[in-house]
Amino acid sequence: MKKIINDPKRVVDESVAGFGLAHADIVRVQMDPIHVARADAPIAGKVGIVSGGGSGHEPLHAGFVGFGMLDAAVPGAVFTSPTPDPILAATKAVDGGAGVLHIVKNYTGDVLNFETAADLAAAEGITVRAVVTDDDVAVKDSLYTAGRRGVGGTVLVEKITGAAAERGDSLDEVAAVAERVNENVRSMGLALTPCIVPHAGEPSFTLAEDEIEIGIGIHGEPGRERVKLEPADRLVDRLIDPILDDLGLADGDRVLLFVNGMGGTPLVELYLAYRRAAERLEEHGIDIARSLVGNYITSLEMQGMSITMLRLDDEMIELWDSPVQTAALRWGR
């Protein structure tokens, strides 16, 4: 194993500390219990948006803390849910009196620990709502979940929901926006290589030199099938077809097309994949109204990609275009 680390047990603490130093104009970092909050939080009268989960998926979630997106993020150990205490601390840190929304990826530990933190916050007089993201079409259940996994669509939920909170929507209104985005977004990914969790020191699964995993999860969970390596266009088709079938897109629909790298895939390959995805959508008469390409929800150094499509309406487009200033996404300010 070759990694730029010191003690494997300190990877998350040292990384989060470095993140805070690098982006002190946007965030403030609390190490005990660990969480990352907007530098200007709490904002009186504004709904607070909190997300989090296991580390190893950077820039998710801390990279999306800032104006127009998340108010706080809670990093767990690598591929491990944060415990209720830091989630509660983050919730309290961003409570401006209008309530707090938790955006939770559908993994059993995340769901349970965020629920516990919400109960603790309620006991302290903070109103909390939660939206669980479950956009992965690859599987209905996995080693980590009951139901579909929350993957790339989480980034889009966080951006659009954060914009709704920034414009002054109520907690119920913000939650409704998050639910609507989640209902209209689907994702699927593939892996060319496994990743190595620092404290494990060995690959999380094995693939032969000529094999890839279709429908992989962001923690290395199994997908739909293991196949021989194929040309890029065929790989994109294997991801696009299930999304189109599940989302039920029709001629004239508008979408946001998001091609995401899993951490070890160069942009030259992601844009090559985007070209094919755009061709397929054009064949179906689907309008790509917005796009995003890059490494935004990763799996350490895994080589691979995921494709996410969100069916857009006028309000979603307006909220997507709204200004955002975070470490990983920024425009309009």
N, C-alpha and C positions, 0 to 999 in steps of 0.2 A: 504494500500500500504506500503510495506517495501522495501526501497531502501537506499543505502549508498550515500546519497546526502545531500547538505545543502539547498540552495535556488533553487527550480526547474528552475527558470529563469536563473540560472548561471551554470547549469550542463555542457553545452558544453564548455563554457569558462574555467571552472575549470578543466575539463577533458583534454582539449587540452593543457592547461598550464602544467599539470602533465605529459602528453605524451612528451612534449618538454624537460622537466627536466630529464625524464627517458631515453631519447634517444638523448641526446645532441651531441653524437658523430656522429649521422646520420643525424639529422634534426635541423633546426632552426624554431622557431615559432614566427609569427608576430600576435599580438592580435588586431590591429586596422589598416586596416581591417583584419579580422582573416584569416590566411592561414598557411600551413605548407610546407616548402621548404627543399630541400636537403641542407645539411650544406655547400656544395661546389658549390652551384648554384649562378650565372649562369655559365655554362661551354662553353667557346668560341668555336664556330663552331659546337656545338651539338644541335640537335633538342630537344626542351624542351617538356616534356610530362606532361600535367596537367589533373587531374580528380577531381571529387568532387560530392557532393550531401548532402542530409540530414544526420545528425548524427543518431546514433542508430544502425548502421550496422558494427560497429567495428569488426575487424581491417580495413575494407574498410572505407575510402581510405587512411587516414594518415599512417596506418600501412604498406603501400606499397610504401612509399616515400623513395628513396635511390638508391644506385648504381644498375643499371640494371633494374630499374622499373620506378616509377614515379619521376618526378622532383619536383612536387608540388601537394598538395591536398587542397581542399577548403571545410571545413565543414560548413553546414548550421545548423539551429536549428534541433531538433530531428524530423525526417521524413519530413523535409521542405527544399526545394532547397536553396542553397546560393544565395545571390543577386549578381548583376553584379559587384559591386565595389570590393569585395574581389577576385572574379574570375579574374578581370583585374589586381589587384595587384599581384596575383600569376603568371599570365601570364608574366607580366613585370619582376618579380623576377627571372624567369628561362630563359628569352630570351637571348640566346648566339649568336644571329645573324643568325641562320639557320632556324628560324621559330619555331612555337609552335603548337603542336597537342593537341586538347581538346578531351578527351574520356568522352562521356556523356551517362549516362543511359537514356533510353527512358521513361522519365516522363515529362509531359508538362512543369512544372516549370523549371526543369533542362535545357531542350532544349531551352526554350525562354531566360533564363538568361545567359546561355553560349553564345547564339547567340548575345545577346546585348553586352556582354563583348568582344566578338571577333570583333564586329564592332568598339567598342571603342579602342581596341588595334590596329586595322588597321589604325585608324585615327592618331595613334602615330607612325606609320611606322613598326608595327610588323605584319608579315604574319602569319595568324592563319588558320589551317584546323581543321575540326571536324569530328569525327566518333561517331555515335550513336549506342549503343549496344541494341539489341532487341532479346534476346535468349530464352525468356520464351515461351514454347509451350502451356501453360495452357489456355491462352486467347489471342484473337486478339486485344481487347480493354479492358480498365479497368477504374476505377474511376480517375486514375492519368495519363493515357496515351491515345494516338491515335496510335494504333498498339501494337505490343508485348512489354512487359516490359523488361527492362534490369536488369538481375539478376546475377546468379553465373558466367556466361560466361564472365562478366566484369573483373573478377580477371585474367582470362587466357588472355584476350585481353591486359590487362595492363602489364602482365609479358612478353609476347612475343613481344609486341610492344616496351616496354622499352628496351629489349635486342637489337632490331633492331636499335634504336636510339643510344644505347651505342656503337655499332660497327661502327657508323659513317654514317648510311644511311641518304639520303636527306629527306626533309619533305614529298615530294611526295611518296618516297619509304616507309617511315615509315607509312604513311596513308594507303598505299596499303596493307601492312602487317596487319594492324589493321582491315581493311575491310575484308580481306581474313579469318582471324580468326573468326570474327563475323559471316560471312556467313556459317561457318562450325561448329558452336557451338550451342547446344540446352540445355535447362534446364527445370526442373519442380520440384516443392516443395510441401510439405504438412506440416500442423500444427496440433499438438496435443493439444496445449493450446494457448490462446492469449497472447499478451504482454501488458504492461502498460506504456504509454508515461508519463514521469515524471510530466509535467505540467497539464495533464488530471487527473491523480490520479485514473483512473479506467480502466479496460480492454478495448482494442480497438474493440473487438467483443466478442461474447459469444459462447461457445461450451458446450454441455452436457457432463457429465462425460464419456460417452461411444461413443462420436462423434469425428471425425477428419475432417479437411478441406483439400481436394485434390486440388492442383493447387494454393495454397495460394501465395499472393504476399509478398514482403519483408516489406511492411508497414501494413500488415494485410488485404490487399484487398481480396475480394472473389475469389475463384478459380472455378474449374469445377463442383464440387459436394461436398456434405457433406455426409459422410458415417459412419457406425458404425466401431469402432476400430476392426482391423483385425490383424492376425499374421504378423510379420515383412516381411516375404517373399512376401506375397500378397501385402503389401504396396509398397515394392520396385517394384514389377511388375507393379503396377498402375502408377508409375513414369517412369519406363524404356520403357514400350510399346509405349506411345505417342512420346517419344524422338526417338526411333528406326524408327517409322513410318515417322516422320517428316524429320529426317536427311537422310533417305534413305541409311543407311549403308549396305554394301554388304560383303559377305564372303571374308576375306583377308584384309579388311580395318583395319587401325591402329587408335586407339583412345587414348586420355587422359581421364581417368575416374576420376571424381571429386565428392566425397560425402561430402557434406557440412552440418554442424550443424547450426541451426538457433539461437543459443545463449544459450539455456538451455538443450541441449541434450548431454549426456556424450559420450565420445569416444567409450566406450564398445558397445553402440548401433550403432554408426556410422560404426564401423568396422564390426559388424554383418550385417548391411545393405550392406556394400561393398562386403562381401562374396557372397550374393545373386546376386548382380548386376554383379559380375564377372562370376558367373555361367551362367547367362542369355546371356552374351556376348559370352562366350565360345560356347554355344549352336548354336549361329549364325555364328560361325567361325570368330569372330571379335577379333583382337589382341589388348590387353591392353598394349600399349607401354610405357605409363607413367601414374602415379596416384597421387592423392592428397586427403587427408582425414583430416578433422578438421573444426573448426569454422573460416571461412574466410570472409563470408558476412552474417551477422546476422540480427536479428530483435529483439534487446534488449534481453529479457530473454525468448523469445518464445521457447517452446519445439517443435521440428520438424526437418526436414531435407530437403535438395534439392539434386538432382542428375544432374550433368552436364556432357555432353560428347562432346568432340572436335575431329573431324576427322583430323588426323595429316598427314603432309607430311614431307619430310626430313628436309626442312628448319625450319618448326615449331619445330621439335624435337631439332634441333641444338640451336634454340633461347630459347626454354624452359630450356635446360640444361645449358645455359650460366650463368655465375656467377651473383648472386643477393645478395644484402645486405640491407635488410630493417628490421623494427621491427618485422614483421610478417612472412616474407619469407627470408631465407638466405641459400645459399649454394655456394660452389665453390670458396670462397675467404678466 
